Amino acid sequence: MIRWIKSHQEYMDFMQAAKACRTEHFYAPTLPSPEGLALGITISKKVGKAVQRNRLKRRIKAWCIMHPEDLATQGRMNLIARKGAAELSWEQLSAELCQLMRSV
């Protein structure tokens, strides 16, 4: 079961993350956590307008729900979208997220 990170303090903890994975459109700092998987999503205004950012966030959440086998089983991860991520098709988004999760 995925726990979604919502508090500001949890997002601030990622400033000290020693391990991070990158793809062309995503950056994901990770932290250890014994209580299971916690996932946060960060999308800045550089990615696009509010409609594009919200759509991308919904698509990332949908991918996580549809592909639980590709997600890590433990730890905390903040998935940060980079410029150009909002223009990805569903297939491109899925492929890039799979690649990112494999490298975690």
Order of alpha helices (4+ residues) and beta strands (2+ residues): beta-alpha-beta-beta-beta-alpha-beta-alpha
